[in-house]
Amino acid sequence: MSIEAADVVIVGAGAAGLMAAIVAAREAPGRRIVALDGARTIGAKILVAGGGRCNVTHHEVSERDYAGGSPHAIKQVLRSFGVRDTVAFFQELGVELKREGTGKLFPTTDTARTVLNALLTGLREAGGELSHPTRVRSITRSPADGPFRVEADGVTLLAHRVIMATGGMALPKSGSDGGGYAIARALGHSLREPILPALAPLVVTDPPWIRELSGVAVHASITLVSSSGKHLLTMDRDMLCTHFGLSGPGPMDVSRHWQMARVADRGAHILVSWQSGLTLDAVESMMRGSHAPALPWLREVVPERLARALLDAARVPVDASMRQLPKESRRALASLITQCPVRPSETRGFTYAEATAGGVPLDEVKLATMESRRCPGLSLCGEILDVDGRIGGFNFQWAWATGTLAGRSAARSLPPP
């Protein structure tokens, strides 16, 4: 095994790691900046994001779009490198972005490969190096102010500065298998636990008829409810019924909150209003004012397959007159339409998750630089930190912002050559 010297070593070459490496190489021309990644396919998460188109960011990003770390801390980081900075950065790399109706920003080519290729080209043109598949096994430092010893496959690197961008545990095939957590702990950091899959589809067995609606899509209102009935949060998002339960932005956004609630309250569940904006009283009023048969009336509110399932669950005949329904039947159907109890059994796990909840607490890094408060000379960025955003490009924006801060500060703090 060879022993080599480097100025900055970036562990992990996903979105945050590539950003950190590019910025560091630009800030310290002529110095050796090396990014290492254990994955065979570089940028796997970038390539699959946004259905293979990569939603680079969102047109409006704030601390309210994130969970985990304190909102004030998240706001401070995001303010240092915002959406306009991201758009300008990619424009400089030759990637033009377009805004879609959802607010997401995609490359005009509609392919994630454009984004990844631009980042790889940007790193190469800045003078940085990339080695993969090269898995880092350990990082040590002795004496405390000496160089870091980065033990990797086939090589040991002695580095002045190290940036950890190892990700969390979501989509482990991409290389984010949680290995970075052990290294961070060995260097003095703690973890905010539990570590859970975020942005993960929900497995639903209760009510069982949801799994029979595979392919039905609606814009729904999803409310997280405690076992005592307290409403904890509500999200209006698109939702897709599947053969295993619920997927799409709504269920995936609520998944981390549902899991966290269940840690202390096993009875926590969700209520689904199958069309966002409908209330129980409004639906009952609509029923009383209609002479239409149940199925044609409900088809105006939700897709037909869902309408049939709701009528069956409420034991309302498809040809029953809405206006002539008994009060109890009206209430039962209106309740299922607007506050249908759904009790997920689990998520589909890290294999299908798009992010990780939990990680290194933000109070263990300096927010202006992403440098560790526990191990000087070490920086952390991206998903290894205890911050996860909702669907829509928010996790990428976190990666670009923290990667920029980490790369810039690591390069600027290098000792003279």
N, C-alpha and C positions, 0 to 999 in steps of 0.2 A: 504493500500500500504506500502510495506516494504521499509526501507531506509538502503542501504548497502554502504560499502566503496570499492573502487577499485583504483588501481594505474593508469592503462591506460584503457580507454574505446574507442573502435573502433566502430564507427557508420556506419554500412554497411559491409556485409560479402560477397561481390563479389570478383573479382580477386584482386583488390588493397587492399581491407579490409582484406582478408585472408592473403595476403602477409605481410601486416603491422602487423597483430596480431601474426603471426608466428615469425617474426623477433623480435618484441618487447618481446615476451615470451622467446625467446632464449637469448636475451640480458640482461633480468632482471629475472633470475630464482628465483622462490620463491615469486615474486611479483604477484599481481592479475591483469591479463590481460583479459579483457572481450570484446568480439565482439558481437554486437547486430544487428539483421537484421529483418526487418518487413515482409519479404517474407516467404510464406509457404514452398516454394521450394528453398533451398539454392543453389547458384551457377547456376541459370537458364541460364544466359548468357554464362557461360562456357559450359554448356551442349548442347546448340544449336549452338555454334560457329563451323565454318568449316564444316557445314552439319552434326553436331553431333560428329565430330572427334576432334574438338578443335585445331586450328592452334595456338600453344602456342606462337610462335614468328616467325620472318623471319630471314633468314641467314645473311642478310645485312640490317641494320637499320641506318638511319641517320635523321638529322633534316629536310631534304628535303621531308621526307615521311609524314610530319605533317603540319597542318594548325592551326591557332588560335594565340597562343603565339609567341613571337619573335623567329626566328630560333636559335639565339645565346643562348637564355635561354633554349630552348628545347635541344640543343646540350649538354649543361652543365649537364643537368639532365641525359640524356641518357648515357653520358660518365661515370657516377658514378656507373651504373649497366647495363652492356651491354649484348649482346646476349650470349657470352661465360659464363657470370655469371648466366644467366637464365638457360642455358643448364646444368651447374654444379649443380645449386640449385635443379632442378628437378631430376637429376641423383641421388643426395643425397636422395631424397624422393622416389627413386625406379622407376622413370619414365624415360625410355629411349626415346629419340626423334630421328626422322628420317627426313631427308631433301628430299623434293620432287622437281620435275622439276621446279615448280613455285617459288622455294626458301622458301616456307612455311615449318615450322617445326611442325610435328605432333607426337603424341605418337605412338610408334611402334604397340600398340594394336589397333590403329584406332578407339578408343572410348574415348569420352570426359569424361566419368565417371572415367576413370583411373586418369585423371588430378585432378578432383574434389576430389575423394577419397584420393588421395595423400596429397592434401592440408589440408583436414579435419583431416587426420591422423597426419600430421605434426604439426598441431595446438594442437591437443590433447597430443601428445608426448612431445611437448615443455612446456606443463603445462598451456596452454591458455584455456579459456572457450568460448563457443558459445551458445547464447540464441536466439531462433527463434521459431515461429514468435513473435518478440518483437519490436514493432515500437517505435522509439524515437519521442516524441512529441515536446520537447523543450530542449534547453541547455542554462543555465544562469550561471552567475558568480558574486558573491558579497561576500566580497569585490573583487576588481580587481585582487588581488594577491591570492585570496582564492581558494578553490577547485571548480571545475565545478559541477553544479547540473544538472544531466542528467535525465530528466523525461521521463520514458518509460512505456509501458504497464505493469502494475502490480508491478513496481519497480522504486525506485529513487536511482540512483547511484551518490555518491559523489566521484569525480575522480580528481587525481592530473593532469593528462594529457588526452586530448581528440584528437582522430584522426577522421576526417570526410572523409569517403569513400562512400558517399551516391550515387555516380553516377550522371548521368544527367537525361534525360527524355526518352531515347531510351528504347524500349521494356518495357513499364510500368508494364506489368504483372510480370516482374522479381523483381519488387520493386523499380526500378528507375523511380519514378513518379514526380521528381522535388521537392519533399519535403525538400531535403537538402538545396536548395537555400534559402528558408526562414530562416532556422536556421543560415546559413552562414551570411546572411544579419543582423540578430539580434545580431550576434557577431562582427559586424563592417565591414563586407566585402561588396564589390560591385560586380556587375555582368557585364561581357562583353556581351552586347546584340546586335542584337536579339539572343534569344536561338532558334536554329533551328535543325530539324532532319538532321543528317549527315549519309552518307552511306545508303541512302534511294532510293528505286526504283522510277522511274519517270513515272508519269501519262501523256500519250501523246494522244492528239486528233487531232493534226495537224503535219504531214499528217495522215488522218484517216486509211489508209491502213496498217500502222505499226501494229495496233491491230489485223489485220487479219492474221498476220504472227506468231502467238503464237507458240513457240517451236523452231523457227529458231535461230540458234546460229552462230555468226561470231566473228572473231578477228578484231575489228574496230578501227579506229582513230576518236576520238571525240574532237571537238574544241569548246570551249566556245567563243561566239562572242557577242560584244556589239551591240546595236541598230544602231550604226554608222558603223558597219562592222569591228571594231578592234578586232583582235584575242587576247584573254586574256590568254588562256592556251590550251594546246593540250595533250591528254592522249591516248596512245595505249593500249587497254585492250580488254578482252573478253566481249561480249555483248549478251544478250538474249532478243528476242522479246517476249512479253507476251500479254495476253488478255487485259491488261490495258495500256501497253506502253512498257517501256524498263527497264530491270533489268540486273543483272550481275555486275562484277567488274567495268567496264567502266562507265556506267550510275550512279552507286552508288557512285563511287569515285568523279564524277563531280557534284553530286547533291548539296553538300554544297556550292561549288563555284558558281553554277548557282543561288542558292537562295540568296547568299550574293550579287551577281551582280544585281539581280532583285530588291534589296532593293532600289538602286539608279537609276536603269535603267530597267523599266518594259519591254523594248523590247529585253533584253538580251535573247539569245537562243543558240542552239548548231547546229553545222554542223557535219554530220556523213559521213566519208569515209568508205564504207561498207567492204572494205578490207584494213587493215592497210598497208601503204606504197604506195598506188596507188595515183597518182596525175592526175589532169585534163588533162594536156598535154600528159602524158604517155598513158592514156586510149584512148584519141582521136587518137594518133599515132597507137595504137594497132588495133583500129577499121579500120583505113584506110588501114592497111596491111592485113586484113582478108577478105576472100571470104565467110566465114561461115555465115549461117543464124543467126539472132539475138539471138534466144533462146539458141541454142547449144553453141554459142560463149560465152554468158554471164554465162551459167552454169559452164563454166570453171573458172569463177571469183568468183561467189557467189552461194549459194544454189538455187535450182530450184524455189522454191516458192518465194523467194526474187527476183530472176531474172524476173519472170513473173510480179511481182508487179511493178518493176522498168520500165519494158518495157511498161506496161499499163499506168503508170504515165507519161512517156515520149511520149506516143502515137506512139510507134514504133511497127509495126507488128512483131510477133514472127518469121515469115519466111523471113523477110526483110534481104537482103544481107548487111552486115556491111559496106563493102567497097562502096556500091552504095547508102548508106543513104545520104540524103541532109545534108549539113553542119549544118543547124539549128537543125535537128533531132539528129545528132551526138553529138553536143554540149549539147543539152538538156539531153540526156541519160548519157553522160560522167559527167555532173554536178550532176545528181542524184546519180551516183555511188560514186563520190569522195567528194562531198560537198552538201549532201542532207540537206536542212533546216529542223530542227525539233524544234518545239515549245512546250515544256512541259507546262501543265497547273498547275501542282503542283507535290509534291512528295506524296508517300503513307503515309507520316506522321511518328510520333514517334512509332506507333504500329509496323511498319515494319522496322524502322531504326535500324542500328547496333551501332550507336554512336550519340553523341550530339555535335553540334557546339555552342560555347559560354560557359560561366561559369565564375568562379572566375579568374580574371587576374593573370598571373604568377608573375607580379611585386608586388603582395600583399603577396607573400610567399618568404621565404629565400630558394634559390635554393639548397643549400647544405644540408638542413634538412627538407624542406617542412613545416617548422613552419611558422605560420601566422605572418605577420608584424603588423597586426591590433590587434591581441589578443594573447599575449604570452601564451604558454602552449597548444595552439590549433594548430593542423597540418591538412593539406588537401592533399589528394592524389587521383589519378585516374581521372575519367571522370568529377568530379565536377569542375575541373580546365579547363580553356579555351584552351584546346589542343585536337585535334582529328586527328587520323591518317587514312591513306588509308587502304583498304582491304588487308589482308595478314598477320595478326598477329601483326601489328604495335600498335594497341590500347592495346593489352595484354602486349607488351613490355613496354609501358608507365605505365601500371598498376604495373607491377613487379618492375620497377625502382622507381617510386614515392612511392609505398608501402614500399619498403625496406628503403628508406631514412626516411620516416615518422616514421616507427616502430622503427628503430635504434635510431633516435634522441630523440623520446619520452621516450624510455626506459632509455637511458643514462642520460637524464636530470631530472630523478625522484629525489625527495629529499630523503635523507637517511630514511630507515624504522624506 
